[in-house]
Amino acid sequence: MPPGAETAEAKQALRDYARARRRLIHDQAGEAAGEVAAARFLDSIPRNAKSVVALSMPIADEFDTRPLIEKLAAGGTPCALPVIVKAGAPLQFRAYHPGDVLLPGRLGILEPGPEAEAVTPTVFIVPLLAFDREGFRLGYGGGYYDRTLRAARAARSVLAVGLGFAAQEVEEVPHEPSDEALDWIVTEREIIRPHQGGRA
C-alpha cells in the first residue's frame, strides 16, 4: 500500500460517516446553534482592532456561520469570504459585509465578486465535517484550508478556529504531517483549546 494510503482510506470512511451524521445533527439542532456559537466566539476568541475574520457561507447542512458574520460586522470587525482562484493553490479572500451581492464560485459556494476588496485575514473560521480534541479536523478532501493555513502561518500570526456542532466531535481524526491543526474549536456547547487542557 502506498505511503499515506491507509490514512486516506481512514479519512474517507470517517468522511462518509460524518456527512451522514451532520445531516441528522443539523435537522435536530435548528437555527439556535449558530446564534449560541456566535456568542461563544465573541466572548472567547481573541481579536483586536486590526483583526479580519475569514468565514465561508454555509451550504446544505453545514453549521450556520451567518449569525457570527452579522455579529462581527455589527461590532465593526471586518469579515471576508474565500475565493478559489486556482485549483491546488491557497484560497484568496475578499471583503464581505452582510447584504453584499454574492456569486456562485467554482464549487458552488457563494463568494464576493472580483470588484470586492482583497483582504488578508488574521482569524480563519474553518469548515469541518468532524474534529477531535487534539485540534485536528476532517475537511472535504480538497486540502484548500490546509494549504491556506500553512501559507498564512508561515507569513504572520493567525488563528484557525473550527466552528461546528458539538456532536461532530470524534475520538480521533486520522491525520498526516500536512494537515494543519486548529487553535480553537467553537460549538454550541463549549469552547475547546487543543493542547491547553481541552475545555477553555
N, C-alpha and C positions, 0 to 999 in steps of 0.2 A: 504494500500500500504506500503511495507517495507521501512524503512528509506533509503533515497538516491535514491529510485526507480524513483521518479519524475525527479530528476536531471539527472539520467541515461537516461531516455526517452528523455528529452530535448536535451541532448548531442547527442544522436543517430539521432534525427531528424535534428539537425544542421549539423551533420557529413554527412548525405546523401546529404543535400543541398550544403555543402561546397565542397564535392568531385565533384559534377556536375559543380559547379561554377568555380572551379580551372581548370578543363579541358578546359573550354571556355576561361578563362583568359590566360592560358598557350599558347593556339593556337593564341591568339591575340597579346600577349606581345613579342613573339620572343625571340631570344637569348640575345638581348641587356639588358634586365632587370638584368640578372646575373652580367654582367660587371658593370653596374651602381651601383648596390647594393654593389658589392665588393669594389668599390672605396669609397662609403659612409662608409662602415665598417672600412676600413683602416684609414679614416680621423677622425673617431669619437670614436671608441671603444677603451678604454684604454688597453694597453698592455705594457709589459716590457721585459727585456732580458730573464726572466725566464718563460715567457708565453708559454703555449702549448694549441693550439686551436683544439677542437674536432668538427668534422663535419661528415656528412654522405653523401655517394654518392647518387645522385638523381636517382629515379626510376620513370618511366612513366611521369606524368605531374607535378612532384614536382619541386619546384624552383631550378634552376641550381646552385649548390654550387661550381662547378668546376672552374669558374673564380676566386673565392675567394681562393680556395686551391692553385691554381697556383701562385697568387699574394703573398700569405703568404709565400709559400715555396721560391719564388724568393727573398723575403725580409729577409729570414733567420729565420722565425718563424716556429717552429716545428708544424706539423699537426698530427692528429690522427683520426682514424675511429673506430666506435663502433663495438663490438662483443657481440652477445648474447651467453653467456656460459651456462646459465641455465634459464629456464622459471620462471618468478616471482622474479628474482634476478636483482640487478642493472647491468647496462651494464659495460663491461670492454672495454678498449681502447688500440689499438696497433698503433705504429708509422706508418705514411704513407708519402711518397714523390711521386709526380707525376711521373708516369712511373713504379712504383712498381706493381708487379703482385697481382691481387685481385681474390678472390674466392667467389662463392655464399654462403651466410650464411644461417641460419635457416629460415629466412623469404624471401630468395631470394635476399637480399641486398648484394652488393659486399663488402667484408671485407678483410683485410690482413690475410695471413696465420699464423699458430701458430709459425712460425720462426721469425715473426716480433716482435720488442721490445715492451713490455708492458709499457705504459706511464700513467701519472696522469695529466689530463687536468686541466687548470685553467680557460679556457673560453669554454663554450659549445654552439655550434650553434644547436639550437633545431628545428627539422622539425615541421611543423604545417599545419593544414587544415584551421584554422581561428584564429583570435586574436582580442582582444579588447584593448582599451587604458588604462585599469587597469593592463595590463600585463598578462592577462590570455589567454591561448592558448587551442585550441582544437586539440588533437592528434588523434591517430588511435584507442585508446581504450585499448591498452595493458599495459599502465602505466609504461613502461620502463624508460622514461625520468623523470617522477615524482619520481620514486624510486631512480634513479641515482642522480638527483639533491639534493634530501633530504639527501642522504648519503654524498655527496660531501660537501654540505653546513654545515653539522654537523662536518666535519673534517677540513675544511680550507676555505679560502676566494676564492670564484669563481664568475664568471659572467655567466648568462644564457641569450643568445641572440636569439630571434626569427628572422628568415630570410625568407621573403616571399613577395608575390605580394601585393602592396598597396590595391588592390581590394579584398583581403582576409579579410580585416577588417570588423568586425560586431559590432553592438552596445553593445552587452554583450555576453560573453561566459559563459554558465552555469558552475558553479564550486563548488567544495567541499573543506573541510579543507585539504584533502590530495593532492590537486592539487598545484604544485609549480609554482609560478608566474615568469615571465620573468623580467630581469633587463633592457633590451633594446630590441627594435624591429627595424629591418632594412628592408626597402623596396626600390624599385627603385625610390620612390618619396621623402622619408624623413626618418629621424631618430626619433624614439619615445622613451622617457624616462618615463615609467609609474611612477605615484606618484610624479613626479617632473615637473609638468606643461605640460606634454604631449609632445609637439614637442621640440626637443633639438636644 
